[in-house]
Amino acid sequence: MRASEQETAVKQWVAEHMNADILRIERQARWRPVWYVDAAQSEKKWRLCVRGDRVDARIGFTLEHEMQLQQLLHQHGLPVPQVHGFIDSPRAYVMDRVEGQERFEDTTPQAERDVVLDSYIKSLAQIHSLDVEPFARAGILRADKPSHSGRVGMQVYEQAYRASKKRPDPFLEFALGWLKRNPLQNRSQESVVLWDTGQFLHSAGEVTAIIDLEIGHIGDPMMDLAGFRMRAREIGFSDFDRLYTVYSKNGGQAVDREAIQHYYFAFALCNQLAFHSALAAPPPGSDYMMNLRWCIETNLYAIEALADILSLELEPVPPLTAQTSSTDIAHTHLVEWLRNFEPHDPGEAHTVRSGFRLARHLQRASQVGIQAEAADRQDLTSLLGQTPVNPQEADAELEAFVIRDGGTHDLALIKLFHRRLVRALSTLGPEGSAIARHYPVEGLEMAEPGQLSSKRSPSL
């Protein structure tokens, strides 16, 4: 459906199913179809959010599953938006629109941040205390046995990845292989989990809504304490020891730091699992640069987390030096043209910004890409004993080696993938630019069983 046809269908559904007049509709300027609708019936008014299906991610969880989980949590009194129904075409569900902001401002006092985060973590503890049986009966994903509660979500992701796999992905095959060879032991707790935690709206020092429940299911509660570590910088918080203490004091499950380490590593793989196909063959509407940035950054989180688990020190990677290429003039012209383009509306602004990022990536890759590929080939020559002809052959040979190796060279491969990822990140944009900069997540300070450490963890 064209964008205009989708908008018409959304308006018709709201008008017919809610017996309301449409006052306003606006599509959110982003990579995923979302519409904001204002509607009214006599004196009653609705402010609605219509959340559409993803256009490029393959996560294995359906939009219907997300809606069902949100409905159930709302019925249990959790601060999630009320659901009004499902639209078949375009695939979307309708919910109340809740006001609030996702991130903290730089000027937000720490005391206010603490109040908001305490409120969020208390809601998380409440979710973990819910009886899982009504959720299972309603069709919410659950493992075949409690000891697999922490694996079933990754299994869904991996199945979706393998069903749409388009090219070799040696890093992902290595990471998935490590998880299979090193399953977490002695975990059989089951709770309703959100998994992609740390997503909420807040206003005036209060959480107004928990949002984005698309991969929630019945899993291990420690998955939720692990997942939102990746959002520390994005939202603006980092004192996880304090949050874990608040969680424990408000009815949360016993905090298991080894489990959190394991689940954090696993969760950091989810972007690569979801966007493997879109990066290999981007469909219309896909934000290629955002997906590429997400994947490289979270893959770095994963490799750093695995090094943390294995107490392996990762060495600094020599920087790449930009060199003048034959396309510099054309690339510079394109970048500056897009930088100075004046869009007519938010949707066009989003598209132009995506194009600008892509142009800067191509410009940077023309300056340092040959060096990065040469360094990657040198690494592979040392590992494989032969030099691949091109990057495609290199990925294929490395993937075959990883699958064949079965863990014998884990430490060497962790270091190799770390170097490859750092080099890949440096090709995303000019040196020092935000898109080409890595923002490490703090490592997890391990404490004695049953104890919560008050020390801040060192950066990875």
ZAMARGU-4260 file (C-alpha; in steps of 0.2 Angstrom, whole numbers, plus 5000, padded with zeros to 4 digits):
<rodrens>
0) 5000/5000/5000 | 5006/5018/4996 | 5008/5029/5011 | 4992/5039/5007 | 4982/5023/5006
5) 4989/5017/5022 | 4984/5034/5030 | 4966/5032/5023 | 4964/5015/5029 | 4970/5020/5047
10) 4957/5034/5047 | 4943/5023/5041 | 4947/5010/5054 | 4946/5023/5068 | 4931/5031/5062
15) 4921/5014/5060 | 4927/5005/5075 | 4927/5019/5087 | 4913/5028/5079 | 4923/5044/5079
20) 4927/5059/5068 | 4945/5061/5063 | 4952/5078/5069 | 4970/5075/5064 | 4982/5062/5058
25) 5001/5063/5056 | 5013/5050/5052 | 5029/5050/5063 | 5044/5054/5054 | 5054/5038/5056
30) 5059/5021/5049 | 5044/5012/5056 | 5026/5016/5051 | 5017/5025/5066 | 5003/5037/5065
35) 4996/5049/5078 | 4977/5052/5077 | 4966/5064/5086 | 4948/5058/5085 | 4932/5064/5094
40) 4914/5057/5097 | 4902/5071/5104 | 4911/5077/5120 | 4923/5062/5121 | 4940/5064/5113
45) 4954/5051/5109 | 4973/5054/5107 | 4978/5038/5098 | 4995/5030/5092 | 4993/5018/5078
50) 5009/5007/5078 | 5012/4998/5062 | 5023/4983/5058 | 5041/4984/5055 | 5047/4985/5037
55) 5064/4978/5038 | 5068/4969/5054 | 5065/4950/5056 | 5063/4947/5074 | 5051/4932/5074
60) 5038/4940/5086 | 5022/4945/5078 | 5013/4962/5080 | 4998/4952/5087 | 5009/4945/5100
65) 5015/4962/5105 | 4997/4969/5106 | 4991/4954/5116 | 5005/4956/5129 | 5001/4975/5131
70) 4983/4971/5133 | 4986/4959/5147 | 4999/4970/5156 | 4986/4984/5155 | 4973/4973/5163
75) 4985/4969/5177 | 4986/4988/5181 | 5004/4991/5173 | 5007/5008/5166 | 5006/5003/5147
80) 4994/5011/5135 | 4977/5004/5133 | 4974/4995/5117 | 4958/4998/5106 | 4961/4985/5092
85) 4970/4978/5077 | 4970/4984/5059 | 4973/4971/5046 | 4979/4982/5032 | 4990/4990/5035
90) 4995/4979/5049 | 4995/4990/5064 | 4987/4991/5081 | 4978/5006/5089 | 4982/5012/5107
95) 4980/5027/5118 | 4994/5040/5115 | 5003/5044/5131 | 5012/5060/5133 | 5030/5061/5139
100) 5048/5060/5134 | 5059/5045/5131 | 5076/5052/5137 | 5082/5064/5151 | 5088/5081/5146
105) 5106/5085/5150 | 5100/5097/5163 | 5088/5085/5172 | 5094/5084/5190 | 5100/5067/5196
110) 5087/5067/5210 | 5073/5068/5197 | 5081/5054/5186 | 5082/5043/5201 | 5064/5045/5205
115) 5059/5041/5187 | 5070/5026/5186 | 5065/5019/5203 | 5047/5020/5197 | 5051/5011/5181
120) 5061/4997/5191 | 5047/4995/5203 | 5035/4992/5189 | 5047/4979/5182 | 5048/4970/5199
125) 5028/4970/5198 | 5028/4963/5181 | 5040/4949/5187 | 5029/4945/5201 | 5014/4941/5190
130) 5007/4924/5188 | 5013/4918/5171 | 4999/4905/5168 | 4986/4918/5162 | 4999/4925/5150
135) 5003/4907/5143 | 4985/4903/5141 | 4983/4919/5131 | 4996/4913/5119 | 5011/4923/5125
140) 5027/4914/5121 | 5034/4902/5134 | 5048/4889/5134 | 5044/4870/5133 | 5051/4869/5151
145) 5056/4882/5164 | 5075/4878/5162 | 5074/4885/5145 | 5065/4901/5149 | 5081/4911/5146
150) 5083/4903/5129 | 5066/4903/5120 | 5067/4921/5115 | 5084/4919/5107 | 5078/4903/5098
155) 5064/4914/5090 | 5076/4927/5084 | 5088/4914/5077 | 5074/4905/5068 | 5069/4921/5060
160) 5087/4925/5055 | 5090/4908/5047 | 5074/4909/5038 | 5080/4925/5029 | 5099/4923/5029
165) 5106/4930/5013 | 5125/4930/5015 | 5139/4923/5027 | 5139/4931/5044 | 5154/4924/5053
170) 5152/4935/5069 | 5134/4930/5072 | 5138/4911/5069 | 5153/4913/5081 | 5142/4921/5095
175) 5127/4909/5092 | 5139/4894/5093 | 5147/4901/5109 | 5130/4902/5117 | 5125/4884/5112
180) 5142/4878/5119 | 5140/4887/5135 | 5122/4887/5141 | 5118/4896/5157 | 5116/4883/5171
185) 5104/4882/5186 | 5091/4894/5180 | 5073/4889/5180 | 5064/4905/5185 | 5049/4910/5174
190) 5042/4928/5174 | 5033/4939/5161 | 5048/4949/5154 | 5049/4964/5142 | 5067/4959/5137
195) 5070/4976/5127 | 5069/4985/5144 | 5073/5003/5148 | 5060/5010/5136 | 5047/5021/5144
200) 5040/5039/5143 | 5041/5051/5158 | 5035/5068/5163 | 5037/5079/5178 | 5047/5066/5187
205) 5035/5051/5184 | 5034/5036/5172 | 5019/5039/5161 | 5020/5023/5151 | 5031/5008/5148
210) 5033/5006/5129 | 5039/4995/5115 | 5034/4978/5121 | 5037/4969/5104 | 5049/4955/5111
215) 5041/4953/5128 | 5037/4935/5133 | 5038/4922/5147 | 5057/4921/5151 | 5070/4923/5164
220) 5068/4939/5174 | 5086/4942/5174 | 5084/4945/5155 | 5076/4962/5159 | 5090/4967/5171
225) 5102/4964/5157 | 5093/4971/5142 | 5092/4989/5148 | 5111/4991/5151 | 5113/4994/5133
230) 5102/5010/5134 | 5112/5018/5148 | 5119/5031/5137 | 5104/5034/5126 | 5092/5037/5141
235) 5105/5045/5153 | 5108/5033/5168 | 5122/5021/5173 | 5121/5017/5191 | 5114/4999/5189
240) 5120/4994/5207 | 5107/5006/5214 | 5094/5000/5202 | 5097/4982/5206 | 5095/4986/5225
245) 5079/4996/5222 | 5073/4981/5212 | 5077/4968/5226 | 5069/4979/5239 | 5052/4980/5229
250) 5048/4962/5227 | 5060/4958/5213 | 5068/4941/5210 | 5085/4937/5217 | 5098/4946/5207
255) 5110/4934/5198 | 5124/4944/5191 | 5131/4929/5181 | 5115/4927/5173 | 5114/4946/5169
260) 5131/4944/5161 | 5126/4930/5150 | 5109/4938/5145 | 5117/4954/5141 | 5129/4946/5129
265) 5115/4937/5121 | 5103/4952/5120 | 5117/4962/5112 | 5116/4950/5097 | 5098/4954/5093
270) 5101/4969/5081 | 5112/4958/5070 | 5100/4944/5071 | 5085/4956/5066 | 5094/4966/5053
275) 5105/4954/5044 | 5093/4952/5030 | 5090/4971/5028 | 5108/4975/5028 | 5111/4962/5014
280) 5097/4967/5004 | 5088/4983/5010 | 5070/4984/5006 | 5061/5000/5002 | 5059/5011/5017
285) 5073/5003/5027 | 5085/5015/5036 | 5101/5007/5030 | 5113/5018/5040 | 5103/5017/5056
290) 5103/4998/5055 | 5121/4997/5051 | 5126/5009/5065 | 5115/4999/5078 | 5122/4982/5072
295) 5140/4987/5073 | 5139/4996/5090 | 5129/4982/5098 | 5140/4969/5091 | 5154/4978/5099
300) 5144/4978/5115 | 5142/4959/5113 | 5161/4956/5110 | 5166/4966/5125 | 5153/4957/5135
305) 5160/4940/5130 | 5178/4947/5134 | 5171/4952/5151 | 5164/4935/5154 | 5180/4927/5150
310) 5191/4940/5159 | 5200/4943/5142 | 5208/4960/5139 | 5205/4968/5122 | 5219/4978/5115
315) 5217/4995/5107 | 5215/4994/5088 | 5226/5005/5078 | 5216/5019/5069 | 5214/5020/5051
320) 5222/5035/5042 | 5211/5044/5029 | 5218/5045/5011 | 5212/5055/4996 | 5202/5045/4984
325) 5197/5048/4966 | 5179/5051/4971 | 5183/5063/4985 | 5176/5078/4975 | 5160/5070/4970
330) 5157/5063/4988 | 5161/5080/4996 | 5149/5088/4984 | 5135/5075/4988 | 5138/5077/5007
335) 5137/5096/5006 | 5122/5096/4995 | 5112/5085/5007 | 5119/5095/5022 | 5111/5111/5015
340) 5095/5103/5008 | 5080/5112/5015 | 5066/5099/5017 | 5048/5103/5017 | 5041/5092/5030
345) 5047/5080/5044 | 5046/5065/5033 | 5056/5073/5020 | 5069/5078/5033 | 5070/5060/5039
350) 5074/5054/5022 | 5087/5067/5018 | 5095/5064/5035 | 5096/5046/5031 | 5104/5050/5013
355) 5116/5062/5021 | 5122/5048/5033 | 5124/5036/5019 | 5134/5049/5008 | 5146/5052/5023
360) 5148/5033/5025 | 5152/5031/5007 | 5164/5046/5007 | 5173/5039/5023 | 5174/5021/5016
365) 5182/5028/5000 | 5196/5035/5011 | 5199/5021/5024 | 5190/5006/5017 | 5205/4999/5007
370) 5215/5000/5023 | 5202/4991/5033 | 5200/4977/5021 | 5219/4975/5020 | 5220/4974/5039
375) 5205/4961/5040 | 5214/4950/5026 | 5230/4951/5036 | 5221/4945/5052 | 5213/4930/5042
380) 5229/4925/5034 | 5236/4923/5051 | 5221/4913/5057 | 5217/4903/5041 | 5234/4901/5033
385) 5228/4908/5017 | 5223/4925/5010 | 5205/4927/5004 | 5203/4936/4987 | 5189/4948/4992
390) 5178/4953/5007 | 5164/4941/5002 | 5176/4927/5001 | 5184/4932/5017 | 5167/4931/5026
395) 5163/4914/5019 | 5179/4907/5024 | 5179/4914/5041 | 5161/4908/5044 | 5166/4890/5038
400) 5181/4891/5050 | 5170/4897/5065 | 5158/4883/5062 | 5171/4870/5060 | 5182/4876/5075
405) 5169/4872/5088 | 5177/4884/5101 | 5195/4879/5100 | 5200/4897/5095 | 5187/4906/5105
410) 5200/4919/5113 | 5209/4922/5096 | 5192/4925/5087 | 5185/4937/5100 | 5201/4948/5098
415) 5199/4946/5079 | 5181/4951/5078 | 5184/4965/5090 | 5197/4972/5078 | 5185/4970/5063
420) 5171/4978/5072 | 5181/4993/5077 | 5187/4995/5059 | 5170/4994/5053 | 5164/5007/5065
425) 5177/5019/5059 | 5170/5018/5041 | 5153/5025/5046 | 5158/5043/5046 | 5171/5056/5048
430) 5183/5053/5062 | 5176/5060/5078 | 5158/5060/5072 | 5145/5053/5083 | 5140/5039/5071
435) 5158/5033/5070 | 5161/5034/5089 | 5159/5019/5101 | 5151/5022/5118 | 5156/5007/5129
440) 5144/5000/5142 | 5151/4998/5159 | 5156/4980/5164 | 5147/4971/5177 | 5155/4970/5194
445) 5153/4952/5200 | 5148/4951/5219 | 5147/4936/5231 | 5131/4926/5229 | 5117/4935/5237
450) 5127/4951/5238 | 5125/4967/5228 | 5141/4977/5225 | 5141/4995/5229 | 5157/4998/5218
455) 5156/5006/5201 | 5161/4994/5187 | 5176/4999/5176 | 5173/5003/5158 | 5176/4989/5146
</rodrens>
